[in-house]
Amino acid sequence: MGLGYVEGVTHDYYRHGTTTLFAALDIVDGGVISQGKPRHRHQEFLSFLKHLEANMPADLELHLIADNYPTHKHPKVRAWLASHPRFHLHFTPTYSSWLNQIERWFALITQQAIRRGSFRNVRELVGKIDAYVAHYNAHKRPFVWTATADSIFNKLQRICKTY
């Protein structure tokens, strides 16, 4: 580490595998429904959609905001969504997933459970994620955006004047 570096990864760092975490945020109460999968293909995404279907009240319309990853637009996913009209998929504009509240939740799980962790295998990583989700849901609360549109536009104007 050099001067000014708070943390780093050593040259002998070894990743013992990865996992994919699918998650849906209930914006009303802040709860999260998640499912870990070994890969991020359309098959796993369809499995997650079916998991949501089984775990959400049947009378609710489900609006899912997704990024533009090709998995979310696969023909089999589109066909499944067409046969399940209570599911509505909305896509964030390219490079703007930060608009999505679940991205804020992913930042929290990264900061509070994953970053700087040392996991001997994927099973240990998945266990840490599952424990975090259970703890989070026990103390859930909705995200509240505090910035107003005017404050955002004013900040943009200040930035534009600087450049």
Summary of the structure (lengths in Angstrom):
residues: 163
radius of gyration: 18.8
end to end distance: 32.9
largest distance: 57.4
contacts: 353
relative contact order: 0.15
helix: 45%
strand: 13%
